[in-house]
Amino acid sequence: MTQPERPTPKRTPLHDCHVKAGAKLVEFAGWEMPVRYRGEIEEHRTVRQAAGLFDVSHMGEIRVRGAGAAEFLQRLTPNDVTKLRPGRAHYSGLLTEQATYIDDLLIYQLAEGDYLLVVNAANTDEDLAWILSHPRQDCEVRDETSAYALLALQGPKAADILARHTAVDLAAMRYYRFVEGEVCGVAGLISRTGYTGEDGFELFLPPEKAPGVWNELLSSGAGDGLIPTGLAARDTLRLEAGMALYGHEIDSTTTPLEAGLNWVVKLKKGEFIGRDVLVAQQERGVECKLCGFEIRGRGIARQGNAVLHQGREVGRVTSGTWSPTFEKAIGTAYVPAELAVEATALEIAVRKRRLEAVVVKLPFYQRS
């Protein structure tokens, strides 16, 4: 039988920049993306010590706008949309009736009755279809992914580098705030958000202008140690910072309470999809819980490896890697709630070996 042809991966507006920089390009979530330039360990450490510039233009953007937009999103998501104001963003989720994840997302309030949802690249089409499947009044929902290129400038020197290219008062901008402003003479949105555990900014720009901003930031920031950074380092950085990744720590089988994302769930705000399940789960307590672990000795755990306690399989690894910051193997896993306690001894089955592990507090890394 003839196999159907796979669709050609999409390319971000910065594709030529990545090719010129010698990036290793791979297919990711339907996009051709840079996984590394110099090497993920060097890139990871540079973000922790100086700054890295990421192309995350593959992320999806969905606009929800109209007099009924806030009420619609309030029913659709577990966080409290009424607490947002123009210029503020928050982290939330799209949940099923069983309170499990369809996706996680950021919600930006652009103006009264005007919201921008930033969702995962692999889930954009499904998220849009799911949102449109719910009844709404006095608001429109539109896919605006093609309207934006998205750059992430992350690291302790990010603010100093960006300050040279914008008149925006970055020092006055708090975490999860954003403003309209120019970067390198290009108008866009400047958001103090990121996915690395470091200070930093995400820049929403017109696609045709993004390569010029990318090149100017890298040229200007070279003396500060700024380098282009790929998806491999982005993943190890977010894992050290204890940040969930859809398809790993959260998916269609996990709830926010099991994932330790209780702070996203505002049960007192009123009805929303999945609320009844979360109320019941909170009352009885979760049966399984996400925990962090580190490996004692050699070996690296990977997603899907079995987790054992006293010889009995009790869970599965959701993410695992070698940490460039701590120079040891770390990971996350779902285990029975009574085992998700610091210093609990575990074993990770990797091929024919059993690696000794111990539960540690999340996040592994937290900037001072």
C-alpha positions in Angstrom: 0.0 0.0 0.0 1.3 3.4 -0.9 2.0 5.5 2.1 0.5 9.0 2.1 3.0 11.8 1.6 3.9 13.7 4.7 3.1 17.4 4.5 6.1 19.7 4.0 7.1 21.3 7.3 6.2 25.0 7.6 9.0 27.5 8.0 9.2 30.5 10.3 10.1 34.0 8.9 13.6 33.5 10.4 14.4 30.3 8.5 17.1 31.8 6.3 18.7 33.3 9.4 19.0 29.8 11.0 20.4 28.3 7.8 23.0 31.1 7.6 23.9 30.5 11.3 24.5 26.8 10.6 21.7 25.6 12.7 20.7 21.9 12.8 17.1 22.0 11.6 14.6 19.4 12.5 10.8 18.9 12.0 9.0 19.8 15.2 5.2 20.1 15.5 4.9 20.5 11.7 7.6 23.2 11.5 11.2 23.1 10.4 12.9 24.5 13.5 16.5 25.0 14.8 17.3 22.4 17.4 20.8 23.7 18.1 23.5 26.0 16.7 26.8 25.5 18.6 25.5 22.7 20.9 22.7 22.5 23.5 25.0 22.4 26.5 26.8 25.6 25.5 23.6 27.3 24.6 21.9 26.2 27.8 24.7 27.6 30.0 24.9 30.8 28.0 21.2 31.5 28.7 21.9 30.9 32.4 24.9 33.1 32.5 24.3 35.7 29.8 21.5 35.6 27.2 20.1 33.5 24.4 17.8 34.4 21.5 15.2 31.9 20.4 12.9 31.7 17.4 9.5 30.5 18.8 7.4 31.8 15.8 5.9 28.3 15.5 3.7 29.0 18.5 0.0 29.6 17.7 -1.9 32.8 18.3 -5.7 32.9 18.6 -7.6 36.2 18.9 -10.8 36.3 21.0 -12.4 39.7 20.8 -15.8 41.3 21.5 -18.1 42.4 24.4 -18.6 38.8 25.4 -14.9 37.7 25.2 -14.1 37.8 28.9 -17.2 35.8 29.9 -16.4 33.3 27.2 -12.8 32.8 28.3 -13.9 32.7 31.9 -16.0 29.6 31.2 -13.4 28.1 28.9 -10.3 28.2 31.2 -9.6 27.6 34.9 -7.7 30.8 35.8 -9.6 34.0 36.5 -9.8 36.1 33.4 -11.5 38.9 35.3 -8.3 39.6 37.1 -6.5 40.5 33.9 -6.2 44.1 32.7 -4.9 45.6 29.4 -1.2 45.0 29.5 -1.3 41.9 31.7 -1.0 38.2 30.8 -1.5 34.9 32.7 -0.9 31.2 32.4 -3.9 28.9 32.1 -5.2 25.8 30.4 -7.8 24.4 28.1 -9.5 21.5 29.9 -11.8 18.7 29.0 -15.0 18.0 31.0 -12.8 15.5 32.9 -10.5 18.4 33.8 -7.6 16.9 31.8 -5.5 19.0 29.4 -6.3 19.8 25.8 -3.4 22.3 26.0 -1.8 24.9 28.2 -1.6 28.6 27.1 -0.9 32.2 27.9 -3.7 34.7 27.7 -2.8 38.3 27.0 -5.4 41.1 27.5 -4.7 43.5 24.7 -7.6 45.9 25.5 -11.1 45.7 27.0 -12.8 42.7 25.4 -9.7 41.9 23.3 -7.5 38.9 24.2 -4.6 37.1 22.5 -4.2 33.4 23.3 -0.7 31.9 22.7 -0.9 28.1 22.4 1.4 25.2 21.5 2.4 24.8 17.9 1.4 21.1 17.7 -2.1 21.9 19.1 -3.0 25.1 17.3 -5.5 23.6 14.9 -7.1 21.4 17.5 -7.2 24.2 20.1 -8.9 26.5 17.6 -11.5 23.8 16.6 -12.2 23.0 20.3 -12.6 26.7 21.2 -15.0 27.2 18.2 -17.0 24.2 19.3 -18.3 26.0 22.4 -21.2 28.4 22.3 -20.4 32.1 22.6 -22.1 35.4 22.4 -20.8 38.8 21.3 -17.3 37.7 20.5 -15.3 36.4 17.5 -12.5 33.8 17.5 -9.8 34.0 14.8 -6.5 32.3 14.1 -3.8 35.0 13.9 -0.8 32.8 13.9 0.4 34.1 10.5 0.3 37.7 11.9 3.2 37.2 14.2 6.8 36.2 14.4 7.8 35.5 18.0 11.3 36.0 19.4 12.4 35.1 23.0 15.3 37.0 24.5 16.2 35.2 27.7 18.9 35.4 30.3 20.3 37.7 33.1 21.6 40.1 30.4 18.4 40.2 28.4 17.1 43.5 29.8 20.4 45.3 29.2 20.6 44.1 25.6 17.0 44.9 24.8 17.2 48.3 26.5 19.6 49.5 23.8 16.9 49.0 21.2 13.7 50.2 22.7 12.4 53.4 24.5 10.2 51.2 26.7 11.0 51.4 30.4 11.9 47.8 30.9 12.8 48.3 34.5 9.2 49.3 35.3 7.8 46.2 33.5 6.9 43.4 36.0 6.8 39.7 35.1 3.7 38.7 33.0 3.3 42.3 31.9 3.5 43.6 28.3 3.4 46.8 26.3 3.2 48.0 22.8 6.5 49.5 21.7 9.3 49.5 19.2 12.3 47.2 19.1 15.0 48.1 16.6 12.5 50.6 15.1 9.9 47.9 14.6 6.5 48.2 16.3 5.3 45.2 18.2 4.4 43.8 21.6 7.1 43.4 24.3 6.2 40.9 27.0 8.2 40.0 30.1 7.6 36.3 29.9 9.6 33.2 28.9 10.1 29.5 29.2 13.6 29.2 30.6 13.4 30.1 34.3 15.4 33.2 33.6 14.5 36.9 33.3 13.6 37.8 29.7 11.3 39.0 27.1 9.1 37.7 24.2 8.7 40.0 21.2 5.6 39.8 19.0 6.7 41.3 15.6 5.4 41.6 12.0 6.8 38.5 10.3 8.5 40.5 7.5 10.4 42.6 10.0 11.6 39.8 12.3 14.8 38.9 10.5 16.1 42.4 10.8 15.4 42.6 14.5 16.9 39.1 15.0 20.1 40.1 13.3 20.4 43.5 15.0 19.9 42.0 18.5 22.5 39.3 17.9 25.0 41.8 16.6 24.5 44.3 19.4 24.4 41.6 22.1 27.5 39.7 21.0 29.7 41.6 23.4 27.4 40.6 26.2 27.6 36.9 25.2 24.3 36.7 23.4 24.0 33.7 21.0 21.2 32.1 19.0 19.7 29.2 20.9 17.7 26.2 19.7 14.9 24.1 20.9 17.1 21.5 22.6 18.4 24.0 25.1 14.9 25.5 25.5 13.7 22.0 26.7 16.5 21.5 29.2 16.1 25.0 30.5 12.4 24.7 31.0 12.8 21.3 32.7 15.3 22.7 35.2 12.8 25.5 35.9 10.1 22.9 36.5 7.9 24.2 33.7 5.3 21.8 32.2 5.5 20.7 28.6 2.3 19.5 26.9 2.8 15.8 25.9 5.1 15.3 28.9 4.0 16.7 32.3 0.5 17.5 31.1 -1.7 15.8 28.6 -5.2 14.4 28.0 -4.8 12.1 31.1 -3.6 14.6 33.7 -5.3 17.4 35.6 -3.7 20.7 36.9 -3.9 19.4 40.5 -2.0 16.3 39.7 0.6 18.3 37.8 1.1 20.7 40.8 -0.4 23.6 38.9 -3.0 24.3 41.6 -2.3 28.0 41.3 -3.8 28.1 37.8 -7.1 26.7 39.2 -9.5 29.4 40.7 -12.4 27.3 42.0 -14.1 30.3 43.6 -14.5 32.2 40.4 -17.6 30.2 39.3 -18.3 27.7 36.7 -15.8 26.6 34.1 -15.1 23.5 32.1 -13.8 20.7 34.4 -14.6 22.5 37.6 -16.8 19.8 39.2 -14.0 17.2 38.7 -11.4 19.5 40.2 -13.6 20.3 43.2 -14.0 16.6 43.9 -10.3 15.9 43.3 -9.3 18.6 45.7 -11.7 17.3 48.4 -10.5 13.7 48.3 -6.9 14.5 47.4 -5.0 13.5 44.2 -4.0 9.8 43.8 -1.0 10.5 41.7 1.3 13.5 41.7 4.1 14.9 39.6 7.4 14.9 41.3 11.0 15.8 40.4 13.9 13.3 40.8 17.6 13.2 40.4 19.7 10.2 39.4 22.3 9.0 41.8 25.2 7.7 39.7 25.5 7.3 35.9 22.7 7.1 33.4 19.8 9.3 32.1 16.1 8.7 32.4 13.9 9.5 29.4 10.2 9.9 28.9 8.3 6.6 29.2 10.8 4.8 31.4 9.2 2.9 34.2 9.5 4.2 37.8 9.8 1.6 40.5 9.6 1.7 44.3 10.8 -1.3 46.3 10.7 -3.4 43.2 7.2 -2.5 42.2 6.3 -0.3 39.1 4.6 2.8 40.4 4.8 5.3 37.5 6.4 6.6 34.3 9.0 9.3 33.6 7.5 12.3 31.9 10.7 14.2 31.1 14.4 13.4 31.7 17.7 14.9 30.7 21.2 15.6 31.9 21.2 19.0 33.6 24.0 21.3 32.3 23.5 23.6 35.3 23.8 20.9 38.0 25.8 18.4 36.0 23.6 15.5 37.0 20.7 13.6 35.5 17.2 14.9 36.4 13.7 14.3 35.5 10.0 14.3 36.4 7.5 11.5 36.8 4.0 10.8 38.0 3.9 8.5 41.1 1.4 7.8 43.8 0.9 10.9 45.9 2.4 9.3 49.1 5.7 8.7 47.2 5.9 12.3 45.8 7.8 13.3 48.9 11.4 14.6 49.1 14.1 12.0 49.7 11.8 9.1 48.7 14.0 6.4 47.0 13.0 5.3 43.5 14.5 3.3 40.7 14.2 4.1 37.0 14.2 1.2 34.5 16.4 2.1 31.6 16.8 -0.8 29.1 18.1 -3.6 31.3 19.5 -1.3 34.0 17.8 0.1 37.1 19.1 3.6 38.0 18.9 4.7 41.6 16.9 8.0 42.0 15.6 10.1 44.7 12.6 12.5 44.8 13.7 16.2 45.0 11.7 19.4 45.3 10.5 21.2 42.1 11.7 23.4 40.5 15.3 22.1 40.2 16.4 25.6 39.4 15.1 29.0 40.6 16.9 32.2 39.8 17.6 34.5 42.7 
